[in-house]
Amino acid sequence: HASFSQSPPLTSPPWESCHGAAAADSTPPPARTGARPRVLLPLILRAMPMRVLTVGKKRSQGTQLLVEEYKEKLGHYCDVEDTLIKSNPKLTSDVKVQIEAEDASMMQQLKAEDFCA
């Protein structure tokens, strides 16, 4: 079996090494009551891409401008894709058939690994 050397004992409390210079009174930071423990995140995170699916007819110019502005703002943080699904793709007057056709169109856009909210 391999032998490992023990690390030297700490000369100062661990919270001092995290915040640069040691505090004058060397008191620990206040306890976080009722909160989850802190998790150290990696320095580089990749945001989950977003895909917005909407059902409807052709958008008005004002609505399209709002959608483009929203995509532009979110685009700084993650990839955003906007998909407009045609309403009533079978051109039927039966509401149930219309909803089922729209549902089928929406399900074709989704992948098995997609997270839906």
Stockholm file with secondary structure:
# STOCKHOLM 1.0

chainA/1-117         HASFSQSPPLTSPPWESCHGAAAADSTPPPARTGARPRVLLPLILRAMPMRVLTVGKKRSQGTQLLVEEYKEKLGHYCDVEDTLIKSNPKLTSDVKVQIEAEDASMMQQLKAEDFCA
#=GR chainA/1-117 SS CCCCCCCCCCSSCHHHHHTSSCCSSCCCCCCCTTCCCCCCCCSCCCCCCEEEEEEESCCCHHHHHHHHHHHHHHTTTSCEEEEEEESSTTCCSCHHHHHHHHHHHHHHHCCTTCCCC
#=GC SS_cons         CCCCCCCCCCSSCHHHHHTSSCCSSCCCCCCCTTCCCCCCCCSCCCCCCEEEEEEESCCCHHHHHHHHHHHHHHTTTSCEEEEEEESSTTCCSCHHHHHHHHHHHHHHHCCTTCCCC
//
